[in-house]
Amino acid sequence: MNLVSQLDASERERGVIAASTGNHGQSVAFAARRFGVAARICVPERANPVKLASMRALGAELIEHGADFDEARERCEELAAEHGYRYIHSGNEPLLIAGVGTGTLELVEDVPDVDAILVPIGGGSGAAGACVVAKATRPGIEVIGVQSEAAPAAHEAWRTGEPAAATTATVAEGLATRVSFELPQRIMSDLLDDFVLVSENEIRRAIVLMLEHTRNVAEHAGAAPLAAALKLRDRLGGRRVALVLSGGNISPAQLADVLGARR
């Protein structure tokens, strides 16, 4: 919303394009519809059907390409250059990060004594926004990023201080980026306090616990912060901890798989 509201007349006329496994695409589609802008979203083939249906319902044109997010992103960048669409990168967008950061601003206003915030990381815009706001309002808040150990590109870039690429074997499509993104990584390098990797099984367990104890349906990426909190229970015990549940768009097949594995 923050980014699309500030497009100039020429950009609005040309329309916007983005690449997404679903959540970024839904937000772009929602904002584009609100401001009367055409939206095109490049998605991987065989993407989460719940997310595809949501993007279509929000009026976006879907372009299915490639086996994963990064192949869809590469096609998106080609189309943006070919047709002049305004490309909305899922990470390297200052206005996007500022908009995402308002979620953390609401958190610290509503819960001023929060001690730590755990944020899932795919491209890193959510964690970057959380870092900027938390450190500007209450520098003592600890911001901890979370990623699947089966897709650790952003973690490796944060650990080494250099751009990184990695395989994406995770089921958590919201965390499945093969390469690190420059702008959010630069922010996280300066402001992120810690970065935790969790296993696929730990994420699956967190989905079930979230459902059983909070009655919230979390997709894999959205449950990753709970998985990390459980991993850090000794360190976080007795502190007020916020978990960013970044998405509830788990498909019926994914949920059945998680619940079936539990049995």
N, C-alpha and C positions, 0 to 999 in steps of 0.2 A: 504493500500500500504506500509506504513512504517513497519508494523509488518511482513507481508508476505515476504517483501524484505529481512528480516533478519532471516528467518527460516534457520536452518542448513540442510544439505543434507538428513539426516535421516527423519526429519520432513517433508520435501518436498516429499520424497518418500512415506511416510505413508498417506499424505494428511491431509486436515484440516476439521474440523467440527464446526458448530456454531448453536446457536438457535436464532431465530429472528421472529418478525412479518413481517419483510420485508426490512427495510432500512439497518440495520446492515448486513443482509444476502446478500443484493445487493452489498455492499461494499466488503464483503469477497469474493463473487463470482467474482467480477470484478478484484480484486487483484490476486486471485488464477489463473484466466485465463491468466492474464498478465505474471505471472511467471511460467506457465505450471504446476500448482499444482491442484490435484483433490479436489473439494469442495463439502461438503455435508451440507445441511442446514435443521435443524429440525424446522418445522413451525406448528402452531396450525391448527387443522382441521377448515375448513371454514375461512381460513385467507383471507386477501384482495386479490382478484384475479389479480389486476393490479400488485401488488408486486410479486405474485407467477409467473406470466408470465415473468416479468423482470428477476427474478433469474434464471428461466429456460433458457431464452435467453442468459444469461451470462454463461451458461454451468454448473450450479450447479445441483446436484442431490437433490431433495426435499424429505424429510421424514416427512409426516404429522402425528402428534400425539398430542392428548390432546385437551382440550377445550380452553386453553389460553397459553400465552407465557411461563409461569412458568412450566406448564406441559410439553411443548415441550422442555424447557431447561433441565428438569430433565431427559427426555429420551435422550437428546443429551449427557449429562454427562455419562449416562450408556453406550452409544455406544462408546464414546471416551475411556472409561476405558476398554471396551471389545475388541476393535479393535486396540487400540494404535494410534488413530487419534490425531493430534494436535488440542486440543480444544481451540477455540478463544472465550473467554468469552466476553460478550458485555460491561462489565464494569471493571472487575478486570484485566486489561491488561495495564501495563505502556506504552508499545510501541503503543498500540491503542490510548490511551489518548494523547500521544505526537503527533501522526499523526493527530488526530482530532484538536489538538491545532493549527495546521498550518492555519486553517481557520480564527481563531482569529488573528493570526500574520499578515495575509494578510489584515484583516480589519484595524488593528491599523496602518499599513503602508500606506494604502490608505486613511484612515480617521483619521489622528493623533489627531484631537481634539474631538474625540468621548468621551462622558461623561458617558454613561451607555450602557451596553449590556444585553439584555434579551434573555435567552436561555431556550428552553424547556427541561424538564428532564423526562426521563423514568428510565433507569439504571444510568444515570449521567455522562457518559463519555464525552459528549459534553460540559456540564457545567464545569466539572473538567478541561478539556483542556482549555476552555475559561478563567477560573480562573488563572490557572498557567501562561498562556501567558500574560494576562492583568496585573496581579500584578507584573510580572517580567519586563514588558516594561513600564507601566504607572500605578503605584499603585493607583492613584486617580480615575481610572475608576471603576465605580460601576457595579458589575456583579450580576444580579438578575436571579434566577432560577424560572421556571414556571411549574406547574403540575396541572392536573385536580383534583378538589376536590373529584372526584369519583374514584381516584386511588392515594392516598396520601402517599404511603409507604416511598418514599425518603424524602418527606417533614417532615414526622413525625420523621424519623431518624435524620434529620438535626436539628429539633426543640428540640429534647430530648437528642441528643448525643449518642443514643443507637440504635442498630439494630432494624428495625421495619418491620412489615408485615401488609398488609391492603387488603381489597377487591379491585377488579378492575372492576368497573361497567361502565367505560368510553368507549365511542365509539372510542376514540383516541388510536388506538392500539400502536402507538409509545410511549405513556406514560403509558401503562398498564403493570406495573411490580408489582407483589404481595409482593416482599421483597426488602429491600435495599441491595446495593452491597458495600462491605467493602472499597475497594480502592477509588472509586469516592466519597463516603461519607466522608472518612477521609480528602480528599482534600477539599471538599466543606465545611466541618466543620471549616477548618482553613481559607479558602479564600473567600467563597461565602458571599456576603454582605447582601442579602435578598432572601427570597423564598416566592413566591406568589401562592396561589391556585385560580383557575378560575373555573367557572361553565361550564357545558356542553353547556348551551345556550349561554354563552359568547364566547365560542370557535366557535360555529356555526355562530354567528353573525360576528366574525372576519374573517371567511372563505369568507363570502359574501363581506365584506368591502375590503378585500385584492383583491378579483376578480374585484370589481367595480372600485377601486381607483388606483391599481397598475398593474392590468392585470396579476397578478400572481395567478396560481392555487395552493392553499395550502391544504394539508391534515390537519386533525384535530390537530395533534401534531405540525405541522409547523405553524399553525395559533395561537397557544396558546400564544406566546409572544406578538402578537398584542392585544389579549384579555387582557393580563396583563397590557400592556401599557395604554390601555383605562381605566382600573381600577385605574391606578396610575397617571392619567392625571394631577392632580393638583401638584403632587410631581415632575413629569418629565417635566412639561411645561417649555418651553424656553431652554431646554437642547438638546444636540445632542444625539439621542438615536438610537442604532442599534438593529434590531430585527433579530434573527436567524430563517430563514424559513427553517426548517430542512428537509422538504420533501414535494413534490408535488404529491405524489402517491395516491391521492384520487380516489376511484373507481367511475364509472358512477352512481351506485346506491347510494353511499354516497352523491355525489354532488346533485343528484336529491332530496334526502331527505332533505338536507340543504336548497336548493332553494325552495322546496315545503313548508317547514315549514315557510319560510319567507313570503310566500303569505298567 
